[in-house]
Amino acid sequence: MNEGGQPAAPGRAARVWWAFAGFLAIAAYLVVSEHRAHLVQALPWLFILACPLMHVFLHRGHGHHRGSVDES
């Protein structure tokens, strides 16, 4: 709602999100360009950290915790 108590224009929310996305893209570019040496040094550690996280999150759904169902 705007100051007069009326709902905001439907296109305004989209414009705000596009502006926010543009700001994030510019910020990400500046961080990467200024800290490239630090990021390259951290890549092996990030890969090692990703392994247990992928193991925890990607091994869901194997059916280990489901009850046995006889389909015969």
NULO-128762 format. One record per residue (C-alpha): residue number from 1; residue in three letters; x, y, z. Coordinates in nm, 2 decimals, m for minus. Layout:
<resi:NUM, resn:ALA, x:X, y:Y, z:Z>
...
This chain:
<resi:1, resn:MET, x:0.00, y:0.00, z:0.00>
<resi:2, resn:ASN, x:0.12, y:0.35, z:m0.07>
<resi:3, resn:GLU, x:0.08, y:0.66, z:0.15>
<resi:4, resn:GLY, x:m0.28, y:0.71, z:0.06>
<resi:5, resn:GLY, x:m0.38, y:0.36, z:0.16>
<resi:6, resn:GLN, x:m0.42, y:0.25, z:m0.20>
<resi:7, resn:PRO, x:m0.25, y:m0.07, z:m0.33>
<resi:8, resn:ALA, x:0.09, y:m0.01, z:m0.50>
<resi:9, resn:ALA, x:0.10, y:m0.02, z:m0.88>
<resi:10, resn:PRO, x:0.15, y:m0.38, z:m1.01>
<resi:11, resn:GLY, x:0.46, y:m0.29, z:m1.21>
<resi:12, resn:ARG, x:0.64, y:m0.12, z:m0.92>
<resi:13, resn:ALA, x:0.73, y:m0.44, z:m0.74>
<resi:14, resn:ALA, x:0.88, y:m0.58, z:m1.06>
<resi:15, resn:ARG, x:1.09, y:m0.26, z:m1.10>
<resi:16, resn:VAL, x:1.21, y:m0.28, z:m0.74>
<resi:17, resn:TRP, x:1.32, y:m0.64, z:m0.78>
<resi:18, resn:TRP, x:1.50, y:m0.56, z:m1.11>
<resi:19, resn:ALA, x:1.68, y:m0.27, z:m0.94>
<resi:20, resn:PHE, x:1.78, y:m0.49, z:m0.65>
<resi:21, resn:ALA, x:1.90, y:m0.77, z:m0.89>
<resi:22, resn:GLY, x:2.11, y:m0.51, z:m1.07>
<resi:23, resn:PHE, x:2.26, y:m0.39, z:m0.75>
<resi:24, resn:LEU, x:2.35, y:m0.74, z:m0.65>
<resi:25, resn:ALA, x:2.50, y:m0.81, z:m0.99>
<resi:26, resn:ILE, x:2.72, y:m0.50, z:m0.96>
<resi:27, resn:ALA, x:2.82, y:m0.58, z:m0.61>
<resi:28, resn:ALA, x:2.91, y:m0.94, z:m0.70>
<resi:29, resn:TYR, x:3.12, y:m0.82, z:m0.99>
<resi:30, resn:LEU, x:3.31, y:m0.58, z:m0.77>
<resi:31, resn:VAL, x:3.37, y:m0.84, z:m0.50>
<resi:32, resn:VAL, x:3.50, y:m1.09, z:m0.75>
<resi:33, resn:SER, x:3.72, y:m0.85, z:m0.93>
<resi:34, resn:GLU, x:3.87, y:m0.70, z:m0.62>
<resi:35, resn:HIS, x:3.92, y:m1.03, z:m0.43>
<resi:36, resn:ARG, x:4.00, y:m1.27, z:m0.71>
<resi:37, resn:ALA, x:4.33, y:m1.38, z:m0.55>
<resi:38, resn:HIS, x:4.16, y:m1.47, z:m0.22>
<resi:39, resn:LEU, x:3.88, y:m1.66, z:m0.40>
<resi:40, resn:VAL, x:4.13, y:m1.87, z:m0.60>
<resi:41, resn:GLN, x:4.31, y:m1.96, z:m0.28>
<resi:42, resn:ALA, x:3.98, y:m2.06, z:m0.11>
<resi:43, resn:LEU, x:3.86, y:m2.28, z:m0.40>
<resi:44, resn:PRO, x:4.02, y:m2.61, z:m0.28>
<resi:45, resn:TRP, x:3.87, y:m2.56, z:0.07>
<resi:46, resn:LEU, x:3.53, y:m2.48, z:m0.07>
<resi:47, resn:PHE, x:3.54, y:m2.80, z:m0.28>
<resi:48, resn:ILE, x:3.64, y:m3.00, z:0.03>
<resi:49, resn:LEU, x:3.36, y:m2.84, z:0.23>
<resi:50, resn:ALA, x:3.11, y:m2.91, z:m0.05>
<resi:51, resn:CYS, x:3.17, y:m3.29, z:m0.04>
<resi:52, resn:PRO, x:3.01, y:m3.36, z:0.30>
<resi:53, resn:LEU, x:2.74, y:m3.11, z:0.24>
<resi:54, resn:MET, x:2.65, y:m3.28, z:m0.09>
<resi:55, resn:HIS, x:2.66, y:m3.62, z:0.09>
<resi:56, resn:VAL, x:2.42, y:m3.50, z:0.36>
<resi:57, resn:PHE, x:2.17, y:m3.33, z:0.13>
<resi:58, resn:LEU, x:2.18, y:m3.55, z:m0.18>
<resi:59, resn:HIS, x:2.14, y:m3.88, z:0.00>
<resi:60, resn:ARG, x:1.79, y:m3.81, z:0.10>
<resi:61, resn:GLY, x:1.52, y:m4.01, z:m0.07>
<resi:62, resn:HIS, x:1.70, y:m4.34, z:m0.08>
<resi:63, resn:GLY, x:1.41, y:m4.50, z:0.11>
<resi:64, resn:HIS, x:1.60, y:m4.59, z:0.43>
<resi:65, resn:HIS, x:1.34, y:m4.45, z:0.66>
<resi:66, resn:ARG, x:1.03, y:m4.58, z:0.49>
<resi:67, resn:GLY, x:0.83, y:m4.87, z:0.61>
<resi:68, resn:SER, x:0.85, y:m5.20, z:0.41>
<resi:69, resn:VAL, x:0.56, y:m5.24, z:0.17>
<resi:70, resn:ASP, x:0.48, y:m5.58, z:0.02>
<resi:71, resn:GLU, x:0.36, y:m5.52, z:m0.34>
<resi:72, resn:SER, x:0.30, y:m5.88, z:m0.44>
